[in-house]
């Protein structure tokens, strides 16, 4: 916070210098009033400048609030607070110069209504972003996929769009409305990874051999309880008679959700099944 306030504090001696300079100069009443308004405007500017710069370091201390809400929602709140501070600071300076804020706000209201008619998509995306954050669909750093739109790691949830980095490292900015309305898969929140295979053996395989293969695969899964979760749905069954093979269905889940570890487990399972069949 102190580091953030250093630039506004460095501006204070300039204000003091101007203040004493205006005091020492022999000016008329009109110029004296203008100089006083300049000093008051600079004081207000410095105060709101310091508050604006202090928002970011203060936001880093709100870890408890991030756990209650979400990091993205806290970032949104800080962005809104910055906009509010800029608006209030501008209003205070205008009031110092005798410019009435009420009529100005009324005019801005009419202007805003006109803009809103031509910016419906922007407001739709803004509402979509609020929906994403409120429903906690995903957070920065998570791996998501929207079929036909994008798949990758979330970088930032903005007011209008969400920045997602694909696995080829290319950044993609997707309008929030597409992410709030579409069916979205959040792979980072998986509890298990599925293995779903069809293992085909020749028609010369006897019934006893089919049972031996089935029981051998089940025994292997049972031996590897540290990597396979047998408490969830697990099947190893002779499933169908295909055109050129008798098909055994393997349906199981690994405890790890890390892709590299999952691939390693699948490879070991494939080797084990080949040994069992042989």
Secondary structure, 3 states (H helix, E strand, C coil): CHHHHHHHHHHHHHHHHHHHHHHHCCCCHHHHHHHHHHHHHHHHHHHHHHHHHHHHHHHHCCHHHHHHCCHHHHHHHHHHHHHHHHHHHHHHHHHHCCCCHHHHHHHHHHHHHHHHHHCHHHHHHHHHHHHHHHHCCCCCCCEEEECCCEEEEEEEECCCEEEEECCCCCEEEEEHHHHHHCCEEEHHHCCCEEEEEEEEECCCCCHHHHHHHHHHHHHHHHHCCCCECCCCCCEEEEEEECCCCEEEEEEEEECCCCHHHHHHHHHHHHHHHHHHHC
